[in-house]
Amino acid sequence: MCVRLFSLALLLAASAVTAGEITTIDGETIKCDIVAVTAKEVTYSVGNKEDKKPISKIIKIDYRDPEKLPDDKNFSIVELTDGTSLNVGEWKLKGKTLEMKLLSGPEVKLPTELVGSILNNGKEEKYRNDFRNRVINIRGKEALVIKRFVTRKDKESGKEVIVKGEDGKPLEVINNLTGTLSDGDEKGETIEVVVDFEDLKPEERKVVRKQSEIHGVIFKHRLPVKAPQVACRLLDTKQNVVMVSSVKERKGGGVIIETPAGAQMEFKAEQIAQLDFTRGRLDYLSAMLPAKTTITPNAFESGKDKVDKLYIFKDNSLNMTPIKVGGTSYRQGLTLLPGVELEYELGGQYRDFSAVIGIDDETNAEGEGKLEILADNKVIETVDIVYRTEKGKGGEPTKPARPVKKVNLNLKGVENLTIRFTPKDDLNGLSLSVSLGDAKVNK
């Protein structure tokens, strides 16, 4: 962690001794009273004995459990370009400004250039998982994301009726309207996009939607390469996850923080649930937004399929279940379809890259391809991804062992890390994917 990013003010008022729990990099858990936290060390007491530990030895400090998010009403999720994720009760895009009210109460105004995406339907996990994958699959474009029910024309009434699935629930379709986004209107009620669909006439490409009725917005804004580093991550009691680059004391207790994107927010001491110092020491690729995403669709896919198809899955397999490679499950990681190339700007800040690479244990697979890892455009590792059903002596299908390889690669001084997955040919790429479990870069 770059200590100079923090002011030497206490993260919590020194007078507000708080019961908590410290987790160290050695796996030690200390139940204690947190006396103070500075850029250099944490002061704590167990019983009547006071002690200190350097911040460099701390993984996280837990003050209290975050509250359960409301299950009786919907809320939105706003993600900033630095990875900050905010649970929002109300929001409006007015011109080039985003106005929002967090579930925890504070009202925040931000320039839209700091915003990466907005998901309106944040209550349901299926929407959250789908949307975070859409954000990375948009690959440098911007879009309105629309959710609608599937309908059909009823023969008797001649009216459009909603189609229901086997579970009796209405079938839904989520579509990306990629193109050029406008600013919000003056009242913060509507937003428009000029879509880039080639089969539409110019006058048909302008689409206007009410902000309250869209499923989400994906911007192409990116965090500047020279933005301040993340010193720690703050989790508040309403499950807002805030990347912190600098902090100072708040009058009356608590903190005023600034994120790497430049957003400023205030938190009372009693609103802070956890300080996580993992960020800045290691970063999971699934939590990092690639500087460049290139997708080469399979030649057998139709134009419509290419618009909304997901090629990249964050922290999930193709089945939207946790990644499982070689019998081990991983909470973090990436799953890629063939034709994907991801480029991450590291700025020479990281020491190494590690991952467990292979075909997910519970995903259907058939084909042949290769995963290449490049450092500053030079291939430093190649992993063959081959899986073909063979026939036994009696002609019965026999499944071979799935490929699994652990890699740990030197990245000292590397500016750009590239992950590239290509099929042997289009036919071999139809039923193949690769998962990178626990894929991370370490400082």
VOFIFI-25511 format. One record per residue (C-alpha): x negated, y negated, z; residue in three letters. Coordinates in steps of 0.02 Angstrom, whole numbers, plus 50000, padded with zeros to 5 digits. Layout:
BEGIN
<node c1="X" c2="Y" c3="Z" type="ALA"/>
...
***
This chain:
BEGIN
<node c1="50000" c2="50000" c3="50000" type="MET"/>
<node c1="49936" c2="49827" c3="49958" type="CYS"/>
<node c1="49940" c2="49746" c3="50131" type="VAL"/>
<node c1="49918" c2="49568" c3="50064" type="ARG"/>
<node c1="50095" c2="49575" c3="49992" type="LEU"/>
<node c1="50168" c2="49566" c3="50166" type="PHE"/>
<node c1="50166" c2="49413" c3="50274" type="SER"/>
<node c1="50110" c2="49452" c3="50451" type="LEU"/>
<node c1="50282" c2="49412" c3="50518" type="ALA"/>
<node c1="50368" c2="49554" c3="50610" type="LEU"/>
<node c1="50493" c2="49652" c3="50509" type="LEU"/>
<node c1="50605" c2="49652" c3="50661" type="LEU"/>
<node c1="50609" c2="49522" c3="50797" type="ALA"/>
<node c1="50481" c2="49570" c3="50929" type="ALA"/>
<node c1="50607" c2="49545" c3="51067" type="SER"/>
<node c1="50729" c2="49669" c3="50990" type="ALA"/>
<node c1="50653" c2="49835" c3="51044" type="VAL"/>
<node c1="50747" c2="49969" c3="50949" type="THR"/>
<node c1="50759" c2="50156" c3="50976" type="ALA"/>
<node c1="50699" c2="50247" c3="50822" type="GLY"/>
<node c1="50595" c2="50385" c3="50744" type="GLU"/>
<node c1="50428" c2="50375" c3="50655" type="ILE"/>
<node c1="50372" c2="50503" c3="50525" type="THR"/>
<node c1="50185" c2="50507" c3="50485" type="THR"/>
<node c1="50094" c2="50569" c3="50330" type="ILE"/>
<node c1="50033" c2="50716" c3="50435" type="ASP"/>
<node c1="50212" c2="50775" c3="50460" type="GLY"/>
<node c1="50222" c2="50717" c3="50641" type="GLU"/>
<node c1="50391" c2="50652" c3="50702" type="THR"/>
<node c1="50390" c2="50531" c3="50849" type="ILE"/>
<node c1="50552" c2="50485" c3="50939" type="LYS"/>
<node c1="50517" c2="50318" c3="51019" type="CYS"/>
<node c1="50563" c2="50136" c3="51045" type="ASP"/>
<node c1="50503" c2="50027" c3="50900" type="ILE"/>
<node c1="50422" c2="49872" c3="50975" type="VAL"/>
<node c1="50357" c2="49786" c3="50818" type="ALA"/>
<node c1="50308" c2="49816" c3="50638" type="VAL"/>
<node c1="50180" c2="49711" c3="50544" type="THR"/>
<node c1="50090" c2="49730" c3="50379" type="ALA"/>
<node c1="49951" c2="49825" c3="50465" type="LYS"/>
<node c1="50029" c2="49929" c3="50603" type="GLU"/>
<node c1="50181" c2="49987" c3="50698" type="VAL"/>
<node c1="50189" c2="49966" c3="50888" type="THR"/>
<node c1="50299" c2="50089" c3="50981" type="TYR"/>
<node c1="50326" c2="50158" c3="51155" type="SER"/>
<node c1="50368" c2="50331" c3="51220" type="VAL"/>
<node c1="50424" c2="50322" c3="51400" type="GLY"/>
<node c1="50319" c2="50186" c3="51480" type="ASN"/>
<node c1="50169" c2="50214" c3="51366" type="LYS"/>
<node c1="50142" c2="50097" c3="51220" type="GLU"/>
<node c1="50043" c2="50149" c3="51068" type="ASP"/>
<node c1="50006" c2="50095" c3="50889" type="LYS"/>
<node c1="49984" c2="50176" c3="50720" type="LYS"/>
<node c1="49920" c2="50097" c3="50559" type="PRO"/>
<node c1="50050" c2="50075" c3="50423" type="ILE"/>
<node c1="49936" c2="50176" c3="50307" type="SER"/>
<node c1="49979" c2="50329" c3="50413" type="LYS"/>
<node c1="50168" c2="50301" c3="50411" type="ILE"/>
<node c1="50290" c2="50380" c3="50289" type="ILE"/>
<node c1="50450" c2="50304" c3="50359" type="LYS"/>
<node c1="50529" c2="50223" c3="50512" type="ILE"/>
<node c1="50710" c2="50268" c3="50550" type="ASP"/>
<node c1="50808" c2="50145" c3="50658" type="TYR"/>
<node c1="50984" c2="50212" c3="50640" type="ARG"/>
<node c1="51088" c2="50319" c3="50522" type="ASP"/>
<node c1="51168" c2="50229" c3="50376" type="PRO"/>
<node c1="51357" c2="50222" c3="50376" type="GLU"/>
<node c1="51462" c2="50332" c3="50263" type="LYS"/>
<node c1="51516" c2="50242" c3="50106" type="LEU"/>
<node c1="51704" c2="50211" c3="50091" type="PRO"/>
<node c1="51801" c2="50355" c3="50014" type="ASP"/>
<node c1="51968" c2="50262" c3="50010" type="ASP"/>
<node c1="51918" c2="50129" c3="49884" type="LYS"/>
<node c1="51803" c2="50109" c3="49736" type="ASN"/>
<node c1="51643" c2="50007" c3="49735" type="PHE"/>
<node c1="51513" c2="49957" c3="49606" type="SER"/>
<node c1="51326" c2="49992" c3="49601" type="ILE"/>
<node c1="51208" c2="49856" c3="49539" type="VAL"/>
<node c1="51029" c2="49906" c3="49499" type="GLU"/>
<node c1="50894" c2="49775" c3="49479" type="LEU"/>
<node c1="50746" c2="49793" c3="49362" type="THR"/>
<node c1="50632" c2="49837" c3="49508" type="ASP"/>
<node c1="50737" c2="49987" c3="49562" type="GLY"/>
<node c1="50836" c2="49899" c3="49699" type="THR"/>
<node c1="51010" c2="49979" c3="49711" type="SER"/>
<node c1="51153" c2="49881" c3="49788" type="LEU"/>
<node c1="51328" c2="49941" c3="49834" type="ASN"/>
<node c1="51446" c2="49800" c3="49787" type="VAL"/>
<node c1="51627" c2="49767" c3="49829" type="GLY"/>
<node c1="51652" c2="49627" c3="49703" type="GLU"/>
<node c1="51550" c2="49557" c3="49558" type="TRP"/>
<node c1="51565" c2="49436" c3="49414" type="LYS"/>
<node c1="51452" c2="49391" c3="49269" type="LEU"/>
<node c1="51467" c2="49204" c3="49244" type="LYS"/>
<node c1="51358" c2="49145" c3="49101" type="GLY"/>
<node c1="51181" c2="49200" c3="49144" type="LYS"/>
<node c1="51218" c2="49225" c3="49330" type="THR"/>
<node c1="51280" c2="49379" c3="49424" type="LEU"/>
<node c1="51383" c2="49338" c3="49578" type="GLU"/>
<node c1="51418" c2="49483" c3="49696" type="MET"/>
<node c1="51473" c2="49526" c3="49870" type="LYS"/>
<node c1="51384" c2="49674" c3="49949" type="LEU"/>
<node c1="51482" c2="49803" c3="50048" type="LEU"/>
<node c1="51375" c2="49749" c3="50196" type="SER"/>
<node c1="51446" c2="49572" c3="50182" type="GLY"/>
<node c1="51314" c2="49456" c3="50107" type="PRO"/>
<node c1="51357" c2="49360" c3="49949" type="GLU"/>
<node c1="51215" c2="49358" c3="49824" type="VAL"/>
<node c1="51185" c2="49261" c3="49663" type="LYS"/>
<node c1="51053" c2="49319" c3="49540" type="LEU"/>
<node c1="50998" c2="49274" c3="49364" type="PRO"/>
<node c1="51056" c2="49416" c3="49250" type="THR"/>
<node c1="50877" c2="49437" c3="49188" type="GLU"/>
<node c1="50841" c2="49524" c3="49355" type="LEU"/>
<node c1="50981" c2="49651" c3="49329" type="VAL"/>
<node c1="50955" c2="49820" c3="49248" type="GLY"/>
<node c1="51130" c2="49893" c3="49254" type="SER"/>
<node c1="51302" c2="49886" c3="49335" type="ILE"/>
<node c1="51413" c2="50037" c3="49364" type="LEU"/>
<node c1="51594" c2="49994" c3="49405" type="ASN"/>
<node c1="51647" c2="50168" c3="49460" type="ASN"/>
<node c1="51516" c2="50201" c3="49595" type="GLY"/>
<node c1="51625" c2="50300" c3="49714" type="LYS"/>
<node c1="51615" c2="50468" c3="49625" type="GLU"/>
<node c1="51452" c2="50565" c3="49615" type="GLU"/>
<node c1="51489" c2="50632" c3="49440" type="LYS"/>
<node c1="51497" c2="50454" c3="49374" type="TYR"/>
<node c1="51338" c2="50404" c3="49467" type="ARG"/>
<node c1="51240" c2="50551" c3="49395" type="ASN"/>
<node c1="51305" c2="50524" c3="49219" type="ASP"/>
<node c1="51271" c2="50338" c3="49223" type="PHE"/>
<node c1="51092" c2="50346" c3="49286" type="ARG"/>
<node c1="51055" c2="50466" c3="49143" type="ASN"/>
<node c1="51137" c2="50349" c3="49018" type="ARG"/>
<node c1="51027" c2="50205" c3="49078" type="VAL"/>
<node c1="50866" c2="50297" c3="49035" type="ILE"/>
<node c1="50940" c2="50368" c3="48873" type="ASN"/>
<node c1="50989" c2="50195" c3="48806" type="ILE"/>
<node c1="50801" c2="50177" c3="48769" type="ARG"/>
<node c1="50774" c2="49990" c3="48762" type="GLY"/>
<node c1="50946" c2="49942" c3="48700" type="LYS"/>
<node c1="51094" c2="49866" c3="48792" type="GLU"/>
<node c1="51274" c2="49922" c3="48799" type="ALA"/>
<node c1="51446" c2="49911" c3="48873" type="LEU"/>
<node c1="51497" c2="50083" c3="48937" type="VAL"/>
<node c1="51681" c2="50125" c3="48915" type="ILE"/>
<node c1="51780" c2="50262" c3="49002" type="LYS"/>
<node c1="51946" c2="50317" c3="48928" type="ARG"/>
<node c1="52069" c2="50461" c3="48937" type="PHE"/>
<node c1="52080" c2="50586" c3="48794" type="VAL"/>
<node c1="52251" c2="50573" c3="48710" type="THR"/>
<node c1="52349" c2="50663" c3="48575" type="ARG"/>
<node c1="52508" c2="50623" c3="48482" type="LYS"/>
<node c1="52660" c2="50713" c3="48551" type="ASP"/>
<node c1="52759" c2="50794" c3="48409" type="LYS"/>
<node c1="52930" c2="50768" c3="48488" type="GLU"/>
<node c1="52915" c2="50588" c3="48550" type="SER"/>
<node c1="52785" c2="50530" c3="48427" type="GLY"/>
<node c1="52694" c2="50442" c3="48570" type="LYS"/>
<node c1="52515" c2="50461" c3="48628" type="GLU"/>
<node c1="52502" c2="50570" c3="48785" type="VAL"/>
<node c1="52354" c2="50605" c3="48898" type="ILE"/>
<node c1="52272" c2="50775" c3="48874" type="VAL"/>
<node c1="52240" c2="50875" c3="49033" type="LYS"/>
<node c1="52108" c2="51007" c3="49065" type="GLY"/>
<node c1="52128" c2="51180" c3="49141" type="GLU"/>
<node c1="52117" c2="51104" c3="49314" type="ASP"/>
<node c1="52268" c2="50994" c3="49276" type="GLY"/>
<node c1="52165" c2="50834" c3="49282" type="LYS"/>
<node c1="52162" c2="50710" c3="49136" type="PRO"/>
<node c1="52016" c2="50734" c3="49017" type="LEU"/>
<node c1="51899" c2="50584" c3="49006" type="GLU"/>
<node c1="51773" c2="50524" c3="48878" type="VAL"/>
<node c1="51633" c2="50402" c3="48915" type="ILE"/>
<node c1="51559" c2="50306" c3="48768" type="ASN"/>
<node c1="51413" c2="50186" c3="48747" type="ASN"/>
<node c1="51451" c2="50030" c3="48645" type="LEU"/>
<node c1="51270" c2="49988" c3="48604" type="THR"/>
<node c1="51228" c2="49822" c3="48524" type="GLY"/>
<node c1="51197" c2="49643" c3="48578" type="THR"/>
<node c1="51276" c2="49587" c3="48741" type="LEU"/>
<node c1="51340" c2="49411" c3="48768" type="SER"/>
<node c1="51333" c2="49315" c3="48931" type="ASP"/>
<node c1="51486" c2="49326" c3="49042" type="GLY"/>
<node c1="51622" c2="49197" c3="49013" type="ASP"/>
<node c1="51634" c2="49042" c3="49124" type="GLU"/>
<node c1="51765" c2="49120" c3="49240" type="LYS"/>
<node c1="51676" c2="49287" c3="49254" type="GLY"/>
<node c1="51822" c2="49382" c3="49179" type="GLU"/>
<node c1="51762" c2="49450" c3="49011" type="THR"/>
<node c1="51605" c2="49506" c3="48922" type="ILE"/>
<node c1="51576" c2="49548" c3="48740" type="GLU"/>
<node c1="51459" c2="49654" c3="48638" type="VAL"/>
<node c1="51422" c2="49651" c3="48452" type="VAL"/>
<node c1="51403" c2="49838" c3="48420" type="VAL"/>
<node c1="51272" c2="49908" c3="48303" type="ASP"/>
<node c1="51381" c2="50046" c3="48229" type="PHE"/>
<node c1="51338" c2="50054" c3="48044" type="GLU"/>
<node c1="51508" c2="50121" c3="47990" type="ASP"/>
<node c1="51600" c2="49964" c3="48050" type="LEU"/>
<node c1="51630" c2="49806" c3="47951" type="LYS"/>
<node c1="51547" c2="49647" c3="48021" type="PRO"/>
<node c1="51715" c2="49577" c3="48081" type="GLU"/>
<node c1="51750" c2="49740" c3="48174" type="GLU"/>
<node c1="51588" c2="49743" c3="48272" type="ARG"/>
<node c1="51634" c2="49612" c3="48403" type="LYS"/>
<node c1="51711" c2="49697" c3="48555" type="VAL"/>
<node c1="51777" c2="49599" c3="48705" type="VAL"/>
<node c1="51820" c2="49685" c3="48869" type="ARG"/>
<node c1="51876" c2="49631" c3="49042" type="LYS"/>
<node c1="51731" c2="49649" c3="49165" type="GLN"/>
<node c1="51845" c2="49733" c3="49291" type="SER"/>
<node c1="51899" c2="49867" c3="49167" type="GLU"/>
<node c1="51733" c2="49924" c3="49091" type="ILE"/>
<node c1="51644" c2="50077" c3="49159" type="HIS"/>
<node c1="51476" c2="49991" c3="49163" type="GLY"/>
<node c1="51347" c2="49875" c3="49085" type="VAL"/>
<node c1="51169" c2="49921" c3="49035" type="ILE"/>
<node c1="51047" c2="49780" c3="49002" type="PHE"/>
<node c1="50879" c2="49793" c3="48916" type="LYS"/>
<node c1="50795" c2="49682" c3="49045" type="HIS"/>
<node c1="50628" c2="49748" c3="49109" type="ARG"/>
<node c1="50521" c2="49708" c3="49260" type="LEU"/>
<node c1="50366" c2="49610" c3="49206" type="PRO"/>
<node c1="50206" c2="49713" c3="49210" type="VAL"/>
<node c1="50124" c2="49586" c3="49326" type="LYS"/>
<node c1="50269" c2="49583" c3="49451" type="ALA"/>
<node c1="50219" c2="49602" c3="49635" type="PRO"/>
<node c1="50195" c2="49780" c3="49696" type="GLN"/>
<node c1="50320" c2="49871" c3="49807" type="VAL"/>
<node c1="50258" c2="49866" c3="49987" type="ALA"/>
<node c1="50402" c2="49967" c3="50060" type="CYS"/>
<node c1="50583" c2="50013" c3="50033" type="ARG"/>
<node c1="50720" c2="49952" c3="50149" type="LEU"/>
<node c1="50879" c2="50055" c3="50172" type="LEU"/>
<node c1="51019" c2="49962" c3="50259" type="ASP"/>
<node c1="51171" c2="50030" c3="50352" type="THR"/>
<node c1="51279" c2="50016" c3="50195" type="LYS"/>
<node c1="51156" c2="50123" c3="50096" type="GLN"/>
<node c1="51086" c2="49979" c3="49995" type="ASN"/>
<node c1="50910" c2="50026" c3="49939" type="VAL"/>
<node c1="50800" c2="49872" c3="49923" type="VAL"/>
<node c1="50623" c2="49868" c3="49854" type="MET"/>
<node c1="50521" c2="49748" c3="49960" type="VAL"/>
<node c1="50370" c2="49650" c3="49899" type="SER"/>
<node c1="50364" c2="49518" c3="50036" type="SER"/>
<node c1="50455" c2="49482" c3="50198" type="VAL"/>
<node c1="50474" c2="49347" c3="50329" type="LYS"/>
<node c1="50570" c2="49328" c3="50490" type="GLU"/>
<node c1="50751" c2="49275" c3="50486" type="ARG"/>
<node c1="50813" c2="49148" c3="50612" type="LYS"/>
<node c1="50910" c2="49242" c3="50745" type="GLY"/>
<node c1="50824" c2="49407" c3="50709" type="GLY"/>
<node c1="50804" c2="49518" c3="50558" type="GLY"/>
<node c1="50716" c2="49479" c3="50396" type="VAL"/>
<node c1="50722" c2="49383" c3="50234" type="ILE"/>
<node c1="50648" c2="49492" c3="50097" type="ILE"/>
<node c1="50599" c2="49465" c3="49917" type="GLU"/>
<node c1="50600" c2="49605" c3="49788" type="THR"/>
<node c1="50470" c2="49626" c3="49650" type="PRO"/>
<node c1="50600" c2="49559" c3="49527" type="ALA"/>
<node c1="50612" c2="49399" c3="49629" type="GLY"/>
<node c1="50781" c2="49426" c3="49714" type="ALA"/>
<node c1="50795" c2="49361" c3="49893" type="GLN"/>
<node c1="50909" c2="49440" c3="50025" type="MET"/>
<node c1="50937" c2="49426" c3="50212" type="GLU"/>
<node c1="50964" c2="49569" c3="50333" type="PHE"/>
<node c1="51005" c2="49561" c3="50518" type="LYS"/>
<node c1="50903" c2="49677" c3="50628" type="ALA"/>
<node c1="51055" c2="49786" c3="50663" type="GLU"/>
<node c1="51086" c2="49808" c3="50476" type="GLN"/>
<node c1="50919" c2="49895" c3="50444" type="ILE"/>
<node c1="50928" c2="50085" c3="50443" type="ALA"/>
<node c1="50757" c2="50135" c3="50377" type="GLN"/>
<node c1="50590" c2="50069" c3="50315" type="LEU"/>
<node c1="50513" c2="50189" c3="50189" type="ASP"/>
<node c1="50329" c2="50166" c3="50149" type="PHE"/>
<node c1="50321" c2="50306" c3="50020" type="THR"/>
<node c1="50343" c2="50186" c3="49874" type="ARG"/>
<node c1="50177" c2="50108" c3="49831" type="GLY"/>
<node c1="50083" c2="50267" c3="49880" type="ARG"/>
<node c1="50171" c2="50383" c3="49761" type="LEU"/>
<node c1="50310" c2="50359" c3="49635" type="ASP"/>
<node c1="50422" c2="50491" c3="49559" type="TYR"/>
<node c1="50442" c2="50473" c3="49371" type="LEU"/>
<node c1="50630" c2="50492" c3="49389" type="SER"/>
<node c1="50631" c2="50332" c3="49495" type="ALA"/>
<node c1="50525" c2="50236" c3="49369" type="MET"/>
<node c1="50599" c2="50154" c3="49215" type="LEU"/>
<node c1="50493" c2="50193" c3="49061" type="PRO"/>
<node c1="50420" c2="50044" c3="48970" type="ALA"/>
<node c1="50465" c2="50132" c3="48808" type="LYS"/>
<node c1="50580" c2="50277" c3="48768" type="THR"/>
<node c1="50576" c2="50358" c3="48596" type="THR"/>
<node c1="50702" c2="50491" c3="48547" type="ILE"/>
<node c1="50695" c2="50585" c3="48382" type="THR"/>
<node c1="50864" c2="50673" c3="48361" type="PRO"/>
<node c1="50873" c2="50847" c3="48287" type="ASN"/>
<node c1="50907" c2="50844" c3="48100" type="ALA"/>
<node c1="51059" c2="50956" c3="48126" type="PHE"/>
<node c1="51149" c2="50830" c3="48238" type="GLU"/>
<node c1="51282" c2="50718" c3="48165" type="SER"/>
<node c1="51276" c2="50529" c3="48179" type="GLY"/>
<node c1="51415" c2="50524" c3="48309" type="LYS"/>
<node c1="51326" c2="50654" c3="48417" type="ASP"/>
<node c1="51171" c2="50546" c3="48422" type="LYS"/>
<node c1="51261" c2="50396" c3="48497" type="VAL"/>
<node c1="51316" c2="50466" c3="48665" type="ASP"/>
<node c1="51212" c2="50624" c3="48681" type="LYS"/>
<node c1="51097" c2="50631" c3="48833" type="LEU"/>
<node c1="50919" c2="50687" c3="48799" type="TYR"/>
<node c1="50845" c2="50643" c3="48969" type="ILE"/>
<node c1="50910" c2="50700" c3="49139" type="PHE"/>
<node c1="50846" c2="50621" c3="49300" type="LYS"/>
<node c1="50833" c2="50736" c3="49453" type="ASP"/>
<node c1="50947" c2="50864" c3="49366" type="ASN"/>
<node c1="50946" c2="51011" c3="49247" type="SER"/>
<node c1="51054" c2="51013" c3="49091" type="LEU"/>
<node c1="51191" c2="51086" c3="49200" type="ASN"/>
<node c1="51185" c2="50931" c3="49312" type="MET"/>
<node c1="51122" c2="51040" c3="49455" type="THR"/>
<node c1="50957" c2="51018" c3="49551" type="PRO"/>
<node c1="50802" c2="51065" c3="49450" type="ILE"/>
<node c1="50741" c2="51241" c3="49487" type="LYS"/>
<node c1="50577" c2="51302" c3="49412" type="VAL"/>
<node c1="50487" c2="51463" c3="49459" type="GLY"/>
<node c1="50612" c2="51500" c3="49597" type="GLY"/>
<node c1="50585" c2="51331" c3="49685" type="THR"/>
<node c1="50711" c2="51188" c3="49685" type="SER"/>
<node c1="50656" c2="51008" c3="49670" type="TYR"/>
<node c1="50753" c2="50854" c3="49723" type="ARG"/>
<node c1="50654" c2="50742" c3="49605" type="GLN"/>
<node c1="50605" c2="50773" c3="49425" type="GLY"/>
<node c1="50650" c2="50757" c3="49242" type="LEU"/>
<node c1="50730" c2="50873" c3="49115" type="THR"/>
<node c1="50699" c2="50833" c3="48932" type="LEU"/>
<node c1="50768" c2="50893" c3="48768" type="LEU"/>
<node c1="50649" c2="50908" c3="48619" type="PRO"/>
<node c1="50612" c2="50747" c3="48527" type="GLY"/>
<node c1="50587" c2="50641" c3="48684" type="VAL"/>
<node c1="50436" c2="50530" c3="48717" type="GLU"/>
<node c1="50425" c2="50424" c3="48876" type="LEU"/>
<node c1="50291" c2="50294" c3="48906" type="GLU"/>
<node c1="50258" c2="50225" c3="49081" type="TYR"/>
<node c1="50152" c2="50071" c3="49117" type="GLU"/>
<node c1="50038" c2="50113" c3="49263" type="LEU"/>
<node c1="49921" c2="49964" c3="49256" type="GLY"/>
<node c1="49773" c2="50068" c3="49316" type="GLY"/>
<node c1="49850" c2="50079" c3="49491" type="GLN"/>
<node c1="49869" c2="50268" c3="49507" type="TYR"/>
<node c1="49748" c2="50408" c3="49548" type="ARG"/>
<node c1="49833" c2="50563" c3="49478" type="ASP"/>
<node c1="49990" c2="50642" c3="49404" type="PHE"/>
<node c1="50064" c2="50806" c3="49466" type="SER"/>
<node c1="50215" c2="50912" c3="49419" type="ALA"/>
<node c1="50280" c2="51089" c3="49403" type="VAL"/>
<node c1="50324" c2="51113" c3="49220" type="ILE"/>
<node c1="50434" c2="51246" c3="49142" type="GLY"/>
<node c1="50609" c2="51297" c3="49090" type="ILE"/>
<node c1="50741" c2="51278" c3="49224" type="ASP"/>
<node c1="50784" c2="51447" c3="49302" type="ASP"/>
<node c1="50971" c2="51425" c3="49279" type="GLU"/>
<node c1="50975" c2="51345" c3="49106" type="THR"/>
<node c1="51006" c2="51442" c3="48946" type="ASN"/>
<node c1="50853" c2="51429" c3="48835" type="ALA"/>
<node c1="50791" c2="51497" c3="48670" type="GLU"/>
<node c1="50654" c2="51423" c3="48563" type="GLY"/>
<node c1="50477" c2="51357" c3="48556" type="GLU"/>
<node c1="50399" c2="51188" c3="48587" type="GLY"/>
<node c1="50260" c2="51098" c3="48678" type="LYS"/>
<node c1="50248" c2="50966" c3="48813" type="LEU"/>
<node c1="50103" c2="50845" c3="48797" type="GLU"/>
<node c1="50041" c2="50726" c3="48930" type="ILE"/>
<node c1="49940" c2="50578" c3="48867" type="LEU"/>
<node c1="49833" c2="50451" c3="48959" type="ALA"/>
<node c1="49807" c2="50291" c3="48859" type="ASP"/>
<node c1="49862" c2="50384" c3="48701" type="ASN"/>
<node c1="49740" c2="50528" c3="48728" type="LYS"/>
<node c1="49811" c2="50703" c3="48759" type="VAL"/>
<node c1="49750" c2="50765" c3="48928" type="ILE"/>
<node c1="49865" c2="50916" c3="48949" type="GLU"/>
<node c1="49971" c2="51027" c3="48835" type="THR"/>
<node c1="50098" c2="51152" c3="48903" type="VAL"/>
<node c1="50177" c2="51277" c3="48783" type="ASP"/>
<node c1="50362" c2="51300" c3="48815" type="ILE"/>
<node c1="50413" c2="51465" c3="48735" type="VAL"/>
<node c1="50562" c2="51574" c3="48777" type="TYR"/>
<node c1="50629" c2="51709" c3="48663" type="ARG"/>
<node c1="50741" c2="51854" c3="48705" type="THR"/>
<node c1="50655" c2="52017" c3="48657" type="GLU"/>
<node c1="50726" c2="52191" c3="48625" type="LYS"/>
<node c1="50689" c2="52341" c3="48734" type="GLY"/>
<node c1="50660" c2="52519" c3="48673" type="LYS"/>
<node c1="50847" c2="52550" c3="48663" type="GLY"/>
<node c1="50879" c2="52387" c3="48570" type="GLY"/>
<node c1="50946" c2="52301" c3="48726" type="GLU"/>
<node c1="50903" c2="52117" c3="48750" type="PRO"/>
<node c1="50759" c2="52089" c3="48871" type="THR"/>
<node c1="50725" c2="51919" c3="48949" type="LYS"/>
<node c1="50540" c2="51874" c3="48964" type="PRO"/>
<node c1="50467" c2="51778" c3="49110" type="ALA"/>
<node c1="50498" c2="51592" c3="49097" type="ARG"/>
<node c1="50345" c2="51481" c3="49077" type="PRO"/>
<node c1="50290" c2="51389" c3="49235" type="VAL"/>
<node c1="50133" c2="51284" c3="49253" type="LYS"/>
<node c1="50074" c2="51170" c3="49393" type="LYS"/>
<node c1="49972" c2="51021" c3="49336" type="VAL"/>
<node c1="49870" c2="50893" c3="49430" type="ASN"/>
<node c1="49787" c2="50768" c3="49314" type="LEU"/>
<node c1="49664" c2="50626" c3="49345" type="ASN"/>
<node c1="49736" c2="50453" c3="49303" type="LEU"/>
<node c1="49600" c2="50342" c3="49373" type="LYS"/>
<node c1="49599" c2="50179" c3="49275" type="GLY"/>
<node c1="49739" c2="50236" c3="49159" type="VAL"/>
<node c1="49852" c2="50097" c3="49094" type="GLU"/>
<node c1="49987" c2="50201" c3="49008" type="ASN"/>
<node c1="50053" c2="50377" c3="49042" type="LEU"/>
<node c1="50153" c2="50462" c3="48904" type="THR"/>
<node c1="50260" c2="50619" c3="48917" type="ILE"/>
<node c1="50303" c2="50695" c3="48747" type="ARG"/>
<node c1="50409" c2="50850" c3="48713" type="PHE"/>
<node c1="50419" c2="50915" c3="48535" type="THR"/>
<node c1="50496" c2="51073" c3="48459" type="PRO"/>
<node c1="50402" c2="51187" c3="48340" type="LYS"/>
<node c1="50536" c2="51142" c3="48213" type="ASP"/>
<node c1="50719" c2="51088" c3="48213" type="ASP"/>
<node c1="50786" c2="51266" c3="48230" type="LEU"/>
<node c1="50675" c2="51297" c3="48382" type="ASN"/>
<node c1="50737" c2="51137" c3="48463" type="GLY"/>
<node c1="50922" c2="51178" c3="48463" type="LEU"/>
<node c1="50928" c2="51276" c3="48628" type="SER"/>
<node c1="50772" c2="51223" c3="48719" type="LEU"/>
<node c1="50732" c2="51104" c3="48862" type="SER"/>
<node c1="50589" c2="51076" c3="48983" type="VAL"/>
<node c1="50595" c2="51024" c3="49167" type="SER"/>
<node c1="50461" c2="50932" c3="49264" type="LEU"/>
<node c1="50492" c2="50969" c3="49447" type="GLY"/>
<node c1="50420" c2="50849" c3="49577" type="ASP"/>
<node c1="50342" c2="50745" c3="49437" type="ALA"/>
<node c1="50251" c2="50599" c3="49520" type="LYS"/>
<node c1="50104" c2="50482" c3="49509" type="VAL"/>
<node c1="49996" c2="50454" c3="49664" type="ASN"/>
<node c1="49888" c2="50308" c3="49718" type="LYS"/>
***
